[in-house]
Structure formats: C-alpha cells, structure tokens
Amino acid sequence: MVKLYSIFFVFVSIFSYSQLKGLAFYENLENKLNNFQKNDEKAFVYISPYLNRAKKENNLTKMATGYRNALFFVAAPQNKLRYADSTIYTALKTNDPDLIAIAYLGKGIVYYSTFRNYKAALKEYQTANQYLKNSKDEYLKHKVLYQLGVIKSYLGYNTDAIENFNRCASYFKQQIENDFNPNALFNNKKGYLNSLHQLAICYASLERKTKVDSIINIGLFVTHQQNDFLLERAYFKKCKGILEFQNENFTTAQMDLGEAMKEISKVDDFAWLSVIYFYMGKNQLIQKNEKKAISYFKKVDSIYQERNFILPELVQNYRFLIDYFKNNNDKAEQIHYLEELIKVDQRINKDFHFLSLKVNKDFDRKSLIDEKNKLENKSKFNQYVGVTFIILFVILLSLYIRHIRNQKDIQRAYDELQVKLLNFEQDTSLNNQPTKSTKNVRSSISPDLLKEILLKLDNFEANNEYLHKNLTLAKLAVKFKTNHHYLSTIINEQKGKNFNQYISELRINYITQQLYSNKKFLSYSTQALADTCGMGSRNSFTSYFYEYNGIKIVDFVRKRKEELGIK
C-alpha cells in the first residue's frame, strides 16, 4: 500500500510539473535531481519528462542539459557513453561554443571517472579546450583545468598538478563565499572539495605528510554532517586511512579505510577501491595476517582483470603476491602473477608515453611560447644563460628519463626470464624424456640411426657433456660413432638450429639456471662463468647470454642479488 502510494505521489508530482510553462518546468525538475546520488536511476522519473518536453519544444539547449543529467544518473558505463554522445550531437546543433565544450568535457569525465581511460579522456579535454578559447565562463575553464591536473597527477607531475589544483581550489572557494544560488553553491563546493582531495593526493606523493594532514582536516570539517557530500567525505577518509597507515596507526587506518570503502563502492569508483584494498592488504600484512592480506591483494588484481586499469603505485601489489606464493612454493601462482606484473608494467609504460607527450605538446605549448617571448625581451647575455640552462636541464632530464626507462626495461626482461626459468623447473626436463621424432628427415638417414643418435643426444644433454671446451661437430660425431654430416642434419631438423646454436643455447641455459638456483655462481666473474659453461671467450659468452635471455649478464646477476638480499 505504501509503495502504491509512493508511485501515485510521483505520478501526481510529474503531472503537476507538466502543467508548468516555460523555464519554470525545467527549473523545478532540475531542483528535484539534487535529491539523488550519482548513478541512481530513480532520477529518471524526472529526467524522462524533462527530455520529452525539450524534444517536443525542440529546445536544443535543454535537450543537451537533459542528456547530460542522464549520463550522470544512469548506472551502466556504456549507457553513460551513449548519453555523452547524444549530449555532444545536440550541443553541436546549437553552435554555442560553451555548451559544446561542456558536452566534450562531460564525455571526457565519463572516460576518466567510469573507465579510467586517460587517453580517451585527454582527447575529449583537448576538444573542449579548443571551444573554450574565447569563453568567459570561468567555472567551465576551471573544470577543464582541474581535469588536466588529474592527468598530470597520474603521470607523476605533482608540482605542476598542485599549481592546477591550487588555482581551482582558490576559484571554487571564492565562488562559495560570493554565490548564494543553491545549484551554483553545490557545484562550486563540490569543485572545491574535489580540488582539495587531489591536492592531498599530490602532496602525499611528495611525502608532505603535514600538508596532507592539514588538507584532510579541512575536507573532513567542510563535509561534516553534509549528506550531499558523503562521497567527498569518503575520499578524505581514504586519504586519512593511508596517512594513518604510514604513521603506523594500523587500527585507525583499517577503520578509516573501511569507512571510505563503503561509500566509494556505492559509485563503483574502482580506481580508488583498488587503492583501499591495497592498503588494507598492507595493513594486514604488517599485522602478520598473511591470508587476509593476500585476499585484499587478489581483489586489486581482480579489478585490474575486469577493468584493465591500475594506478602506478599499485604495481607493488604484484610483488607481494609473487613473494607470498614463492615463499609457499606455489610456482604456478608465482608464474601467473609474474606474468600479470609484466602486463601491468607494459600497460602503464604505454599509457605514460602517450599521455606525457600529449600533455606537454598540446597543453603546455602556450606556456613555452610565453617563456620564449620573455627570453626575447631580455638581454643577449641573459638569453644565452637562460637557453643554456634550459638545454642543460633538458639534457639532464632526458638522461634521467632514459635511465629510468632502462631500469624498467631491465626489470621487465628479468621478470620475463624468471617466468621462463620457473616454467622450466615446472616442466618435465627434456633430459629426463627421450626425444621423440615427429619431423621428416632425409631419406638417407634410416629410422634406426635417427633413433640411436637422438638417444645419444638425450644422454649428452642429461650428462651436461656440452660443457666441455673446444667441442666441435666432428668431435661429437666421433664420440657418437656416426658421420658428422648425419649428426649435423639431425640436429638441424630435430632441434631446429645448427650445431653452434644448439651447443651455445645449452650452455647459456645451464649457466642461467645455475645463477638462478645456486648462490655461489653469483660471485663468479664473467670470465669464470664463461669458462664454467665451456664457452671460453668472454665476449662470445656475454653476447650469447643477451641474445638468448634478453638481458645482460651483469644486469641479471645484479637483479638476482637484489632479490636475494646479497650485497
């Protein structure tokens, strides 16, 4: 009966709104939407009549607004994109640059907040920015400035991002103090709180704990007993939980993170949920609750598998999983998470390369032009000093970036080789199973002779006889009591490589396994390692090691020592 009454009440309300004329109709329905949270589709009881009236009147501005409201309250991610496209399509018909910019900005925000697709979001922000060149809408300009700050923060350009967010926080705070319109007040307050949240994130990345604590306290104070800003309060609780963890207040940290998780999960903000799970896992790990910690770390991985997104700071999540399964002798899981770590690392590197180029090229060009004009107005000496400094800075920055990328490439190569080594340990060794010929061989070699030589090759590999120095095809043929031509043919056709490649690969595989499983080999010189595997020549050994393993011998030894804690 109560439910029936509620439906009747809504119907009567909508009917009464339908009697209103002109802008009052739209304004009344827009005010009603303030009672709903993001992704609450019950709001469509007001959005539908809003859009119907706008379409009937062919009011393009209100149609665009209706579609924009729809994308905010619809829950399904793909439907958000559809409404975003409808907003853009309708806005373009109005030829209003500000309205078009709002539409493109809205789609960019959907890509960012719903999909965490920074590439797609950046493209929409670029388009919005073009339409805002001559705009006088400061609120809209600061929304774009805020979103660019988010991308800079994601890339690790925290100092630049802080400048964006400080400007946004200052602007939105000023508007709160001067504007008493309820809708404008709500939007500006939301902008202010979001800017504070992003400032807390940036300062946390710079390890400015006192500053972070101060910002969190402001955020919690402003959102205290404010039901319209429960989500924003949850973000500050999330930051507080992380800070408490870093300050080793583990019980408080767990409470704050848990409280934040409840609210953030309602809007399915998977990016920050994964951060919360990560820190809850670390919190449990420190308190020796390994199994509970691993369950949280697995949740982080589940989010990545489902959404194909992970924040750079969560890469360590996979290190925890790898170490756990390594310590528990679960090689299958260890290999699985090593492979996932490699994928995650590649995904992040790909994103960073694209975004950093775009942010610097498309949005900082104006700053560079301004800087150039300033330099041109200075004396020739100051120009020379300034340009020299910039060139030196760019060179040093390039060298630093190159070093960082090189280290990441080394880590990736090491991880890939580690997967290969662990798989080798898991699989039944070829040395323990006779080679079965399934390939066609030259008719001049009888099946019996083929079987005999393959068996001898198996024994040759099993007994590590390839480690003997000065081993040649002729010598091995004599040992096998066969024709060197037959032996060469069988190795080529059955092993898929010539004699020298076959022996070199066996030697490199042997020495790599020894370096990975036997600590004493890590103290050997490169020449000693070459001698041990029978190669003799230091240059040939290092060249073959890199060719077969994709990582230099010195880098592999260094990474293995780091992993084992050997200095």
N, C-alpha and C positions, 0 to 999 in steps of 0.2 A: 504494500500500500504506500509506504514511504517512497519507494523507488518510482512508483507510478506518479506520485505527487510531484517528485523532482522533475521527471520528464515533462509533465504538464506545465510546471513552472517555467522551465527553459523554453518550451514552445510558446507560452504566452509572452515571455520576455522578448523572444525574437520577433513575434508578431507585432508587439508594441513598437519595437525598433523599426520595423518595416514601415510604420506609419510616419516616421520622422522623415523630413525632407532635407535635401542638400547635404552640407558638410556635417550637420549635427548627427546624421545617421552614422557616418563613418567614425566620427569622433567618439560617439558612445560605445561603439563596438571595440574600437582600439583601447579604450579605457578598461573594458571588460577583460582584455587579454593580459592585463597586468596581474591578474589573479592566478595565472598559470606559470608553471616552470617550463624550462626548455624541454622539448621532446614530448610534451604532454598533449596527446592528440585530442583530448577532450576540448581543447581550444577551438577545434574546427567547427564546433557548434556556432561559433561567432565568425570564424574566418570564411566559411562557406557562403553565408548570406552577404558578407562584405564583398566577396569576389563576384557573386551573382549580380549584385546591384551595380558594381563597377563595370561589368561586361555589358549589362543592359543599357547603361548610360554611355558606354564607350569612353569611360573616363580612364585614360591610359595611366595617368599618374597614380590613381587609386588602385588600378589593377596591379601595377608594379609593386605597390606597397602591400597589397593582399598576398601576392606570390612570395614576397619577402617574409611576411609573417608566417606563411605556410611552411617555408623551408626551415624556419626556426622551431616550429612546434611539431612538425612531422618527425617520426622516430626513425624510420628506415633510411639508412645512408644514401642509397640510390635515389630514393624519392626526394631527398634534400637537393641532390644534383639536378633532378628534373625541374623542381621548383626554381632553382637558381637559374637554369637556362630560360625558363619562362619569364623570370624577372628581367633578364638581360634582353630577351627578344622584345618584350613590351617596352622597356625603357628606351631602347634604340629608336622605337617609333616616335617617341616624344621629342627627340633631338635636344633633350635637356642634358648638358654635359655632367651636371652634378648627379642627376638621377641615374645616368648611365654608369658613372663612377661608383655610385652606391651599389649598383647591381653587380658589377665586376668584383668589387671588394667583397660583397656577400658571398659570391661563389668561391673566392679565394679563401675566405674564412671557413667555408664548408670543407674545402680540401685540407685546410690546416687542422681545424678542430675535430672533424669527423674521421678523416683518413690519415692525418699527419703526413700528407703528401706535399712536401715543401716545394718540390719542383713545380707541380701544377699550381700551387698557391701563389708562388712567386710570379708566374706568368700572368695570373689574374690581377695581382697587385700592380704589375707593370702597366697593364692596360688601364686600370683605374687611375694610376698616377698620370698617365697621358691626358686623360679627360679633366684632371684637376689643375692643369697648368694655369688657367686664368680664373680659377674658382675663388670665391670669397668666403666659402664655407669652412671656417677654421676647425669646427668639430670633425668634419669629414677628413680634412687634411691630417689631423692628429690621429684619427683612426688608422690611416694608411701608415703614418709614422710609427705607430705602435706595432703594427703587423711586421714592418720591416725590422723593427727592433727584435721581435721574436725570432726572425730568421738569423739575424746577426748573433743573437744569444746562442742559438742552436749550433752555429758554426764555431762558437768559442770567441767571437769578437766582443767580449763582455764590456770592455771600456767604451767602445762605440755604441753598444746596445744601451748601456747606462745613460749615455747622453740622450738617446731617443726617449727612454722611459722617464727620465727626469723632466724633459720638456713636456711629455704627455701628462705626467702626474701634476705638474705645476699648472698646466692649462685646465685640466678637468677640475682640480681643486678650486681654482678661481671661479669657474662656472658654477660650481656648487654653491659658493658663497654669494653669487650675484643673481642666480636664476631661480625663480620660485615656481616655475611651471612644473607640475608633477612628473610628466613624462621626461622632460629635459633633465630634471633633477635626478631621476632614476638612471638615465643613460650616462650622465656625467659622473655620478657616484660609482657606477659600475666600471666606467673607464678609469677612474682614479684608483679603485681597488685593484683592478687588473694590472695597472701600471706599477703599483706598489708590490704586487706579487712577483712580477717579472724583475723588478729591482732586487728583491730578496734573492731570487734565483741567481742573478748575475753576481751579486756581492758574495753569495755562498761559493760560487765557482772561483772567486778571487780570494776565498778564505778570510773574508772580512766579517768575522763572527759577531762582533759588537754591533756593526752596522745592520747585519741581518736581524739580530735580536730586536733592535730598535724598530725596524720596519715591520716585523711581525707583530710587535706590541701595538703599533698604530693600527694595523689591519684588524687585529682582534678587538681593539677598542671601538673602532668605527662600525664593525659588524655585530657588536654585542646586542643581543635581543632584536636583531633585524631579520625578520623572516624572509624578506625579499632578497637577502644576500647570504643565504645559508651555504651556497656553493662556494662563494668567495671566501667565506669564513673557513670552509673546509680546506681550501688551498693554503691558507695561513697556518692551519693546524698541521697540514702536511709538512710545511717548512719547519714548523716548531718541532715536530717529531724527529725530523732529520737532525736538527740542531741539538736536540736533547741526546740523541744517539751519539753524536760527535763529542758531546760533553760527558759521555758515559753515564747518563741518567737513563738507564735502559728500561726501567719500569714505566717512567713517564713517557718515554719515547714510544713504547708499544701502545700506550693509551691514546696518545695524540694521533699516531698513525692509524690506529683502529677507528677512531672517531672520524678522521678525514676520509677513510676508505668508504664508510657507509654512505656519505653524501656524494662523493665523487663517482661511486659505482652507479648511482641513480641516473647519471647523464652519460654513462659509458665512456668516460674520458680515459681510454685505455693507456695512453702515454703516461699519465700521472699515476694511474693504478699500478702500472708495472714498476714505477719508481717506489711506490709504497711497498709493494710485495718484496722488492729487492732489499729495502732497508729493514723490513720486518724479518726477512731471512737472515740478514747480517746480525740483527739483534739477537735472534735465536741461536745463531752460530756462536756468538761470543758467550752466551749463557750455556753452551755445551748441549743444546737441544738440536743435534745434527739432523735428525729425521724431519723435524718440524721445519728447520731451516731449508732443507732440500725441497720440501713441498712448496715453499714460497718461491724458491729459485725456479722450480719447474713451472710455476704459474707465469713467471716472467717469460719463459721460453714459449709457453702456450700462447701468450698474447702475440709474441713475435710470429709464431707459425700462422696464427689466424689473421693478423693484420699486416704482416710483412713490414713492421716498423719497430725500431728500438732506439732509444737515446744513447749517445756515445758513452755516457757514464755507466751504462749497464752492461758493457762488454765484459766487465769483471764477473758478472753473474755466471758466465760460462766457465770461467776459471775455477770458480767454487764447485760447480758441478763436475768438471773434469777431475779436479783434485779428490773430490769425495769418492767418485767411482774408481779412481786409480788406487786410493787407499783401501778400498773394499774389493780390489782385484776383479772388478767387473769391466773387462776390457771392451765388451760390446758397447756398453753405455759410454765408456770413456771415448771410444772412437766416434760414437754418434755425436756427442757434444763437441768434440774437436772439429768435426765436420761442420756443425752448426756455427761454431765460432768463426771458422774460415768464411762461411757465407755472410755472417753478420758483419765481419770486418770489411769484406768486399762491398757490401751494400752501403755501409757508412762512407767508405772512401769514394765510392761512385757519387753519392749524394753531395759530399763535401766539395769534390772537384767541380761539379756542375754549379752548385749554389754560390761558392766563393767567387767564381768567375763572373757570374751574373750580378751578384750584389755589388762587387767592385766596379764592374763595367757599366752597368745600367743606372745605378743609383748614386754612386759616388763621383760620377763624371763632372757634375756641376761643381762639387767641392774642389776637384782637381783644376778645373778651369779658373775658379776664383783664386786658388792658390797661385796659378800661373800668372794671372793678372797682377796680383800683389807683387810677385817677384819682378815683373817687368817694370813696376814703378819704383823699385829700389835702385840703389847704385850698382854699377857693374861689379864692384867687389862683393857686395852682399849677395848679388845674383850668383856669382861664382861660388861663394861659400855655401849658399843655400842649395844650389844644384848639386854641388859636390857631396854635401851631406845627404841629400835625397838619394843620389846614386849609390853612395856607400851603404846607406840604410837598406835600399832595395837589394843590393848585392848580398849583404849580411842576412837579410830576411830570406832571400832565395836560397842561400846556403843552409840556413836553419830549416826551412821547409823541406829542402832536398834531403837533409839529414833525417828529419822525422819520417819522411816517406820511405827512405831507405831502411830505417829501422822497422817500419811496419811491413815492408816487403820481406825483410829477413824473418820477422816473426811469422808471417803468413807461410813462407817457404818451410820454416821449421815445423809449424803445425801440420802442414801437408805431409811432410816427410815422417812426422811422428805417427800420423794415421796409417801411412804405408807400412811403417815398422810394426805397429801394433797389429795390423791386419796380417802381416807376415807371420807374427808369433801365433795368431789365432788359427790361421790356415794350416792344414797338414803340409809339412815341408815336402818339397819335391825330392829332397834327399831320401825321404822315407818311403816314397812310392815310385816304383819303376815307371819310366816314361813310356806312355802308350802311343804308338804311331798311328795317327789318323790321316796323315798327309801323304799325297802321292810322292813317290821317289823315282829316280831314274831307273829305267828297266834293267840297267847293267848291274844294279845292286840287288842281290837276292833278298827275300824277306828274312831268311835266317841270319844273313850277315847284318842286316839292318837291326834286327832284334838284339844280336850279340853286341854290336857297337853301342846301341842305346843303353844297354845294361851296364856296359863298361863306363859310359859317361855318367850314369847314375852313381856308380861307386866312386868315380873320380870326383864328383861333386860332394858326395857324402863324406869322403875322407879328406876334404879340403886340399887335394893334391894340386889345385890350381895356384896355391900359394908359393910353389917352387919358383925360384927366379930363373930367368933365361929359358922359360918354357916356350917351345915352338910347336907348330903343327907337325913338323917332321918328327920331332922327338916323341910327341904324343902318339903319332901313328905307329912308330916303332914299338912303344910300350903296349899299344893295343894289338900289335901284330897284324896290322892291316895296311892297305895302301893309303898314303896321305891324301890322294885325290878323293877316295871314297869317304874318308873321315871329314874332309872339308865340305863335300856335298851334303852329307847327313847333317852336319852342324848348321849349314846354311838353310836347309829345307825344314829341319825339325826344330831348331832353336830360333830360326828367323833372323839370324845375324851371321856375320863372318867370324872366323876363328878369333881374331884380335878383339873384336867387340864382345864376343862370348866370354873370353877369359877376363877382360877388363871389368865387365859387369859383375861377374862372380866375385872378383877381388874387392870391388867397391862395396858390393852388398855385404860381404864378410866384414870388412873393416867398419862399415856403418853400424852393423848390428853389434859389434864389439864395443864401439864408442858409446852406443846407447845403453847397453846392458852391463858393461864391465868398467867400473870407475877408473881402474888403473890406466886404461888406454887414453883417458882424457889428459893425462900428464905427459904423454909421449909428444915428441917434436913431430913436425910434419914429415921430415925425412924418415924418422923412425917408423911412423905409420906406413909410409910408402914401402919401406923395407919389409915390414911385417906382412903386408899383403902381397909381396913379391913383385911390386912394380919397379922398385929401384929408383927411377927418375922422379924427383920431387915435382918438377913441372908437369910431367905427364899425369902424376897422381892427382895433383890439385885440379888440373883441367878435367880429368875424367870424373872426379868427385862432384864437381859443379855440374857437369853435363848430365850425370845420372840422377843427382839428388836435387838440383835446382837451388842449392845453397852452397856458399863457400865453406871449405873445411874449417877455417878459423871461426867463422860465424856459428857453425853448427856446434863446435866444441864450446864456444863461449855461452851459447844459449843453454846447452846441456848442463854446464857447470852452474849457471844461474838457477836452473830448475832444481838441481840437487843441492844448492847452497854451498858449492865448493868455490873457494876463492883462489 
